[in-house]
């Protein structure tokens, strides 16, 4: 079966060529659990990005940055930023668009550990690894004392979930990827998860139908 990063990269290549691209996260039974829009990650800032970018401090690490939409926007303001992503295709596009990006597993060693003033988990990236508490603990280790962890979450009442998923590409018609662990976190569940990671909520806001939370140690 195909690795998730390969399915993701193929979708990004089609977006770059102006061709349709439609991704889905599917559960073990093949039922779609989330529709994804790779074109939205590849364009300029999305509705709702403005207030998020404004809150990112100088010295932000953008975890799961994809093609670098937010990393590039932060770099364009002169703020120090580093994007991190496992997809080689995403990293190439991000660098092409002027975003400083490292191809690396975010759970592996990263530059500046413990010295970043902010860590960013946008576009559902709180789900990476399928264990939000472990991921938030990783973010806490990446930021300096008093540093911010900025997280995009699902709306209140949406429910939280974790488990194995695969990435399916409807536009290609090819097979779904090998399974990987993922999670969804609703806004009203994040405070308890943050507390388990020795973080607390300092701010929550909505914009353009999207929900965001700022955490600090």
Steps between C-alpha positions, in 0.01 A plus 500: 500500500600862452645711780286797613770752406499363144122539466525851646787593269315378191202718591728804543654439158154506340415824680822653370400401146151648545332159503227382742615355830271357769626311804308312768597347831327163514455260789585127501162420340563746215246755628610863460564670834622834359512669160823691429568780251868502396437799275414710807840420655678589179342842438561822689359558844158344568213685667575479871878496457541872564439504875701178539804643322470822701526300825808302395805647677840563349662158526218262408537137393218395264444127552358311202541811285412333167578723200586786736196726480532623858877460526541718190257762631694526825834519320364777277440714810863461604424270792734209569315180412571140408257263332526126564344232281566141396379536139788562257258647246356743756849604609606567140196721436545685828863577426413603145258755647763638736401318819781366722405134546667189638404149390484318830276303733380754758557241774865474396778747586430855378712816501450737790321256730386678814566841346206565268258766617208336320390164357223485241259212433262623228271324250417213733863416577411443866411156363856408396603173661154421633587605858430871563644495853830359375505762224427786741775377730733504201398860428563597862855364472557696181400841637679711758352569845188708441492409131168464319351191336240607241255227401216478249221274625158378394189692617358437848268203504665338197643226718858378523631175354824312440582187306649360179420669170622480142535778244291452186538706184171514313646691207756231417275202565798317646502288817489658843824538691631275771326571835639754744386639836298823503272694732237774499460735795195714571545841659319400816730201554833679457529646851510154662753373246713811552489453877635146456789653306568765770354777282203728556267697276576874486276600209242353263357666190310430181535645152335403172335199662832366632594449867835572662654478847820642647674297773791573731695305757 
